[in-house]
Amino acid sequence: MNRFKLLGVGILGLVLLGAGCGTSSKGAVSVIDQDPNATTTAGGYYEEVQTVKGVHTTVRPTDIHTSGQTADTFPILDHADFVTVEEAEAETDYFDELFGYAVETNDGPRFYSSQVLAWHNIVHDTINGQDALITFSPLTGTGGVFARAGGENFAFSGLVWNNDALFMDTETKSLWSALLGESIYGKRAGESLVRIPFEVMTWSQWKTAHPDGKVMSANTGYERRYNLSPYGSYLQTRSIYFALSSPYQPALEPKAVINGVTIDGFSKAYQEGPIVQAADRVLNDFIGEHAVVAWADAQNVIHVHERTEETVFVKIKGVELVDSEDRVWSLTENGDLVNGDQTFASLAPTSTFWFAWSATHPDTDLYAYVIGKGLVNGPYELHEGEGVNLDDGTTKIEVGDTSKLAPVIEGVSN
């Protein structure tokens, strides 16, 4: 299922300027034009923080690009109001197949829709008494729910890395990436984001499971068409606007949604369809030498957890897992699997577009259907006739080519 397929149809487009720029002053942060004299991973990031010209970085600064967008176009929301499901659907048209972030709170379930997040990128909120950051990048479909230590505030930077929108903390102006889960540039480079447990669910999945839950209101105080996308037909094309840190891997369509996991330097991308179609919706798997289980619950929400080699899961039971010894494992509020006094930690998969994941983790293993190759589980190598045909004469990757985008921002005002 493509959880983005509806949002791009017949929509306003925003002009993108400065694609491919790797130097000069970018947005609210001046990014240096020199890379450290050190070797990166294949994905273009450093395993240790580097310092060049007095600036800390974990990526090549020349891979950070300006999007041409400003905080006026994508104003952050300093707080969130919540309404009932019925009230939310009266405010704007929510598409059943479009996703959002589902959070369990002391006051009940909450839903932050990508339809609203796409126009703001950043929301400040409070969850169970904890200051929280909800972030979303429309160009990569990446985001999540994270803690704001000490109530720190974040701002729109106007910068991207691997097309993923970077956000900055207002105190140090360090740049942060949800795709890598850390600060990648500035004083706080290398610091990790602290994840608040959340699930990626479609609007249909969430409102069916939580008819009495609360939804972030589309009455934000800004005039935005939340039933439309800020990037026009982008989601229906293969276009990638900004240069990547490593080449796009054509095993899957660029904007195919995957659930990516990294453990101790190993990574794997799971496509939703094959897991849903797997025997009893469960895949006992390995990432590197780590035993894991990837599974789809009754609502088709994808989970990935640690396990031991001796623990083999055989089927789901609603939103629970059953192992080969007929023990039932339940999800905790933190998303871990528990049975008695034994716990398997959630590996918190990152939901994102394939092109962004494969550029960041070019050596990733894959569990997905590859055109001309069938179901792949593990490392892969594409041969002639396999993968996405970029020479079929219908469309192509146009990295950095924004010349045909019209500067249409009508109907968008503060």
C-alpha positions as CSV (number, residue, x, y, z in Angstrom):
1,M,0.0,0.0,0.0
2,N,1.3,3.4,-0.9
3,R,0.4,5.6,2.0
4,F,1.1,8.8,0.0
5,K,-0.6,8.1,-3.3
6,L,-3.7,10.3,-2.7
7,L,-2.1,13.5,-1.4
8,G,-0.3,14.6,-4.5
9,V,-3.2,14.6,-7.0
10,G,-4.3,17.9,-8.4
11,I,-2.4,20.0,-5.9
12,L,-0.6,23.3,-5.5
13,G,3.1,23.3,-6.1
14,L,5.8,25.3,-4.3
15,V,8.9,26.7,-6.0
16,L,12.1,25.1,-5.0
17,L,15.2,27.2,-5.3
18,G,18.9,26.5,-5.0
19,A,18.8,22.8,-5.6
20,G,22.3,21.2,-5.6
21,C,23.9,24.1,-3.8
22,G,26.6,22.9,-1.4
23,T,28.0,26.2,-0.1
24,S,27.3,29.7,1.2
25,S,24.7,30.8,3.7
26,K,21.7,28.4,3.7
27,G,18.5,29.4,5.4
28,A,19.1,30.4,9.0
29,V,22.3,28.4,9.3
30,S,25.6,29.2,7.4
31,V,26.9,25.8,6.2
32,I,30.6,25.7,5.4
33,D,31.8,24.7,1.9
34,Q,34.5,22.3,3.0
35,D,34.3,18.6,3.9
36,P,36.4,17.0,6.6
37,N,39.5,15.1,5.5
38,A,38.1,11.8,6.7
39,T,36.4,8.7,5.2
40,T,32.6,8.4,5.3
41,T,30.5,5.4,5.3
42,A,29.1,4.4,1.9
43,G,26.0,6.5,2.8
44,G,28.1,9.7,3.2
45,Y,28.1,10.1,6.9
46,Y,30.9,9.8,9.5
47,E,30.9,7.2,12.2
48,E,32.5,9.7,14.5
49,V,31.9,13.5,14.8
50,Q,34.4,15.4,12.6
51,T,35.4,19.1,13.0
52,V,36.3,21.3,10.1
53,K,36.7,25.1,10.2
54,G,35.7,24.8,13.9
55,V,32.3,23.3,13.0
56,H,31.2,19.8,14.2
57,T,29.6,17.5,11.6
58,T,28.6,13.9,11.1
59,V,27.9,14.3,7.3
60,R,29.7,16.0,4.4
61,P,28.6,19.7,4.6
62,T,28.6,19.8,0.8
63,D,25.7,17.2,0.9
64,I,23.5,19.7,2.8
65,H,21.4,21.7,0.4
66,T,19.0,24.6,0.6
67,S,15.4,23.8,-0.3
68,G,14.5,27.4,-1.2
69,Q,11.6,27.2,1.3
70,T,11.2,29.5,4.3
71,A,9.5,29.5,7.7
72,D,6.8,31.7,6.1
73,T,5.7,28.8,3.8
74,F,6.2,26.2,6.5
75,P,5.5,27.9,9.8
76,I,6.0,25.6,12.8
77,L,3.2,25.0,15.3
78,D,4.1,26.0,18.8
79,H,1.3,24.0,20.3
80,A,-1.3,21.5,19.1
81,D,-5.1,21.5,19.8
82,F,-7.0,18.3,19.7
83,V,-10.5,17.4,18.5
84,T,-12.7,14.3,18.2
85,V,-12.6,12.1,15.1
86,E,-16.0,13.6,14.0
87,E,-14.8,17.2,14.5
88,A,-11.5,16.5,12.7
89,E,-13.4,15.2,9.6
90,A,-15.6,18.3,9.7
91,E,-12.5,20.5,9.6
92,T,-10.9,19.0,6.5
93,D,-10.9,16.0,4.1
94,Y,-8.8,13.2,5.6
95,F,-7.8,10.5,3.2
96,D,-8.2,7.0,4.7
97,E,-4.9,5.7,3.2
98,L,-2.7,8.6,4.3
99,F,-0.8,8.1,7.5
100,G,0.1,9.9,10.7
101,Y,1.8,9.3,14.0
102,A,-0.2,7.5,16.7
103,V,0.7,8.1,20.3
104,E,-0.7,6.6,23.5
105,T,-1.1,9.2,26.2
106,N,-2.4,9.3,29.8
107,D,-5.4,11.1,28.3
108,G,-6.0,8.5,25.6
109,P,-4.8,7.9,22.0
110,R,-3.6,10.9,19.9
111,F,-3.2,11.1,16.1
112,Y,-0.9,13.6,14.3
113,S,-1.9,13.5,10.6
114,S,0.8,13.9,7.9
115,Q,-1.8,16.0,6.0
116,V,-1.3,18.7,8.6
117,L,2.3,18.0,9.4
118,A,3.3,18.3,5.7
119,W,2.5,22.1,5.8
120,H,4.4,22.8,9.1
121,N,7.1,20.1,9.4
122,I,7.4,20.8,13.1
123,V,5.0,20.8,16.0
124,H,5.7,21.4,19.7
125,D,3.5,19.6,22.1
126,T,3.4,18.0,25.5
127,I,2.9,14.3,25.9
128,N,2.3,12.8,29.4
129,G,3.9,15.9,30.9
130,Q,7.0,15.7,28.7
131,D,7.8,18.4,26.1
132,A,7.6,16.7,22.7
133,L,8.6,17.4,19.1
134,I,6.6,16.0,16.2
135,T,8.4,16.4,12.9
136,F,7.7,15.3,9.3
137,S,9.6,15.8,6.0
138,P,7.2,15.6,3.0
139,L,10.0,15.0,0.5
140,T,11.1,11.7,2.2
141,G,8.1,10.7,4.2
142,T,10.3,10.6,7.3
143,G,9.5,11.9,10.8
144,G,8.4,10.9,14.2
145,V,7.8,11.9,17.8
146,F,10.7,12.9,20.0
147,A,11.5,14.4,23.4
148,R,12.5,18.0,23.8
149,A,14.9,18.0,26.7
150,G,14.4,20.9,29.0
151,G,11.6,22.3,26.8
152,E,14.0,23.3,24.0
153,N,12.5,24.7,20.8
154,F,13.1,23.8,17.2
155,A,12.7,25.7,14.0
156,F,12.4,25.2,10.3
157,S,15.9,25.4,8.7
158,G,15.1,25.4,5.0
159,L,17.9,22.8,4.5
160,V,17.8,19.2,3.4
161,W,20.2,16.2,3.6
162,N,19.3,13.3,1.2
163,N,16.1,15.3,0.6
164,D,15.1,14.9,4.2
165,A,14.1,18.2,5.8
166,L,16.5,19.2,8.6
167,F,15.2,21.0,11.7
168,M,17.3,23.1,14.0
169,D,17.3,23.8,17.7
170,T,16.9,27.5,18.4
171,E,19.6,27.7,21.1
172,T,22.7,26.3,19.2
173,K,21.2,26.3,15.6
174,S,22.5,22.7,15.3
175,L,20.8,20.8,12.4
176,W,18.9,17.5,13.2
177,S,17.9,14.7,10.9
178,A,15.0,12.3,11.7
179,L,16.4,10.0,9.0
180,L,19.6,9.4,11.0
181,G,17.9,10.1,14.3
182,E,20.6,12.6,15.4
183,S,22.0,16.0,15.1
184,I,24.3,16.0,12.0
185,Y,25.8,19.6,12.0
186,G,26.7,22.2,14.6
187,K,27.6,22.2,18.3
188,R,25.4,19.2,19.1
189,A,26.4,17.0,16.1
190,G,26.3,13.4,17.1
191,E,23.7,13.8,19.8
192,S,20.8,11.4,19.4
193,L,17.1,12.2,19.3
194,V,15.2,10.5,22.1
195,R,12.2,8.8,20.7
196,I,8.8,8.9,22.3
197,P,7.0,5.7,21.5
198,F,4.7,6.1,18.4
199,E,3.3,4.0,15.6
200,V,2.8,4.9,11.9
201,M,-0.8,4.2,11.1
202,T,-3.1,5.3,8.3
203,W,-6.1,7.5,9.1
204,S,-8.4,4.5,8.4
205,Q,-6.4,2.2,10.7
206,W,-6.3,4.7,13.5
207,K,-9.9,5.9,13.6
208,T,-11.1,2.3,13.4
209,A,-9.0,1.3,16.3
210,H,-9.6,4.5,18.3
211,P,-13.0,6.0,17.5
212,D,-12.9,7.9,20.8
213,G,-9.3,9.2,20.3
214,K,-8.2,12.7,19.8
215,V,-6.8,14.2,16.5
216,M,-4.5,17.2,16.1
217,S,-6.8,19.9,14.9
218,A,-6.5,21.4,11.4
219,N,-7.6,24.7,12.8
220,T,-4.0,25.9,13.2
221,G,-4.5,29.6,12.8
222,Y,-2.9,29.4,9.3
223,E,-4.7,29.3,6.0
224,R,-3.6,26.0,4.5
225,R,-5.3,23.5,2.3
226,Y,-4.6,20.4,4.4
227,N,-6.4,18.1,1.9
228,L,-3.7,19.0,-0.6
229,S,0.1,18.6,-0.7
230,P,2.6,21.4,-0.6
231,Y,4.7,19.6,-3.3
232,G,2.1,19.1,-6.0
233,S,2.5,15.9,-8.0
234,Y,5.9,15.1,-6.5
235,L,4.6,12.0,-4.9
236,Q,3.3,10.6,-8.2
237,T,6.7,11.0,-10.0
238,R,10.1,9.6,-9.8
239,S,11.7,13.1,-9.4
240,I,14.2,13.5,-6.7
241,Y,14.8,17.2,-6.1
242,F,18.2,17.4,-4.5
243,A,21.5,15.5,-4.9
244,L,21.9,12.4,-2.7
245,S,24.9,11.4,-0.6
246,S,25.1,8.2,-2.6
247,P,23.4,7.0,-5.8
248,Y,19.8,5.9,-5.8
249,Q,19.4,2.1,-5.8
250,P,16.7,1.1,-8.4
251,A,15.7,-2.1,-6.6
252,L,12.4,-0.4,-5.7
253,E,10.5,2.6,-7.0
254,P,12.1,5.7,-5.5
255,K,9.1,6.6,-3.3
256,A,8.1,3.1,-2.3
257,V,7.5,3.2,1.5
258,I,9.8,0.9,3.5
259,N,10.4,0.3,7.2
260,G,14.1,0.6,7.9
261,V,16.1,-0.8,10.9
262,T,19.7,-0.4,11.8
263,I,21.6,-2.4,14.4
264,D,25.3,-2.2,15.1
265,G,26.1,-0.9,11.6
266,F,23.8,-3.4,9.9
267,S,20.6,-2.2,8.2
268,K,17.6,-3.8,6.6
269,A,14.5,-2.3,4.8
270,Y,11.2,-4.1,5.1
271,Q,8.4,-3.6,2.5
272,E,4.9,-3.7,4.1
273,G,3.3,-6.0,1.5
274,P,5.5,-9.0,1.8
275,I,5.2,-9.0,5.6
276,V,1.4,-8.8,5.4
277,Q,1.5,-11.7,2.9
278,A,4.1,-13.7,4.9
279,A,3.0,-17.0,6.6
280,D,0.8,-15.9,9.5
281,R,2.1,-12.3,8.9
282,V,5.3,-13.1,10.8
283,L,9.0,-13.1,9.6
284,N,11.6,-14.5,11.9
285,D,14.7,-12.9,10.6
286,F,18.3,-11.7,11.2
287,I,19.9,-8.3,10.7
288,G,23.6,-9.0,10.8
289,E,24.0,-11.5,13.6
290,H,21.0,-10.1,15.5
291,A,17.8,-12.3,15.6
292,V,14.7,-10.2,15.0
293,V,11.1,-10.6,14.2
294,A,9.2,-8.4,11.7
295,W,5.4,-8.7,11.8
296,A,2.2,-7.0,10.8
297,D,-0.5,-6.9,13.4
298,A,-4.2,-7.2,12.6
299,Q,-4.4,-3.5,11.6
300,N,-1.4,-3.9,9.2
301,V,0.9,-1.9,11.4
302,I,4.5,-3.0,11.0
303,H,6.6,-3.9,14.0
304,V,10.2,-5.1,14.3
305,H,11.5,-6.5,17.6
306,E,14.6,-8.2,19.0
307,R,14.3,-11.9,19.8
308,T,16.5,-14.8,20.7
309,E,17.4,-17.5,18.2
310,E,15.5,-20.0,20.4
311,T,12.4,-17.9,20.3
312,V,10.4,-18.5,17.1
313,F,7.2,-16.7,16.5
314,V,4.5,-18.4,14.5
315,K,1.4,-16.2,14.3
316,I,-0.3,-13.0,15.4
317,K,-3.2,-12.7,17.7
318,G,-4.7,-9.3,17.1
319,V,-1.9,-6.9,18.2
320,E,-0.1,-9.7,20.0
321,L,2.4,-12.4,18.9
322,V,2.4,-16.1,19.6
323,D,5.6,-18.2,19.7
324,S,6.2,-21.8,18.9
325,E,5.6,-22.8,22.5
326,D,2.2,-21.1,22.4
327,R,3.3,-18.3,24.6
328,V,1.5,-15.0,23.9
329,W,3.6,-11.8,23.8
330,S,2.0,-8.4,24.3
331,L,3.0,-4.9,23.4
332,T,3.9,-2.5,26.2
333,E,3.3,1.2,26.2
334,N,6.9,1.6,25.0
335,G,6.3,-0.7,22.1
336,D,8.3,-3.6,23.5
337,L,7.2,-7.2,23.4
338,V,6.7,-8.8,26.8
339,N,5.8,-12.3,28.2
340,G,6.1,-12.6,31.9
341,D,9.5,-11.3,33.0
342,Q,11.0,-11.6,29.5
343,T,11.1,-8.5,27.2
344,F,12.2,-8.0,23.6
345,A,12.9,-4.4,22.7
346,S,11.3,-2.6,19.8
347,L,13.7,-1.7,17.1
348,A,11.7,1.3,16.2
349,P,11.7,1.0,12.4
350,T,12.0,4.3,10.4
351,S,9.1,4.7,7.9
352,T,10.6,6.5,4.8
353,F,10.9,6.5,1.1
354,W,13.2,3.9,-0.5
355,F,15.4,6.4,-2.3
356,A,16.2,8.2,1.0
357,W,16.9,5.0,2.9
358,S,19.0,3.4,0.2
359,A,21.1,6.6,-0.3
360,T,21.7,6.7,3.4
361,H,22.3,2.9,3.7
362,P,23.5,1.7,0.3
363,D,24.6,-1.6,1.7
364,T,21.2,-2.3,3.3
365,D,19.6,-5.7,3.2
366,L,16.1,-5.9,1.8
367,Y,12.9,-7.8,2.3
368,A,10.8,-6.8,-0.7
369,Y,9.4,-7.7,-4.1
370,V,11.9,-6.5,-6.7
371,I,10.7,-6.2,-10.3
372,G,12.1,-9.1,-12.4
373,K,13.7,-10.7,-9.4
374,G,10.8,-11.6,-7.1
375,L,10.9,-11.7,-3.3
376,V,14.4,-10.7,-2.0
377,N,15.4,-11.4,1.6
378,G,18.9,-10.3,2.4
379,P,21.7,-8.7,0.3
380,Y,20.8,-8.2,-3.3
381,E,22.5,-7.5,-6.6
382,L,20.5,-6.3,-9.6
383,H,21.1,-7.8,-13.0
384,E,19.9,-6.7,-16.5
385,G,16.1,-6.7,-16.5
386,E,15.7,-6.5,-12.8
387,G,14.6,-3.5,-10.7
388,V,13.1,-0.2,-11.8
389,N,13.6,0.6,-15.5
390,L,14.8,4.1,-15.6
391,D,15.2,4.1,-19.4
392,D,11.6,3.1,-20.3
393,G,11.0,6.5,-21.9
394,T,8.2,7.5,-19.5
395,T,9.9,9.1,-16.7
396,K,13.3,9.4,-15.0
397,I,15.1,10.5,-11.9
398,E,15.8,14.2,-12.2
399,V,18.1,15.0,-9.3
400,G,18.4,18.6,-8.7
401,D,16.3,19.7,-11.7
402,T,13.7,22.1,-10.4
403,S,13.5,24.3,-13.5
404,K,10.0,23.1,-14.5
405,L,8.4,23.8,-11.1
406,A,6.1,26.7,-11.1
407,P,6.1,29.2,-8.2
408,V,2.5,28.7,-7.3
409,I,1.8,29.6,-3.7
410,E,-1.7,31.0,-4.1
411,G,-4.1,30.2,-1.3
412,V,-1.3,30.1,1.2
413,S,-1.2,32.9,3.7
414,N,-0.5,33.5,7.3
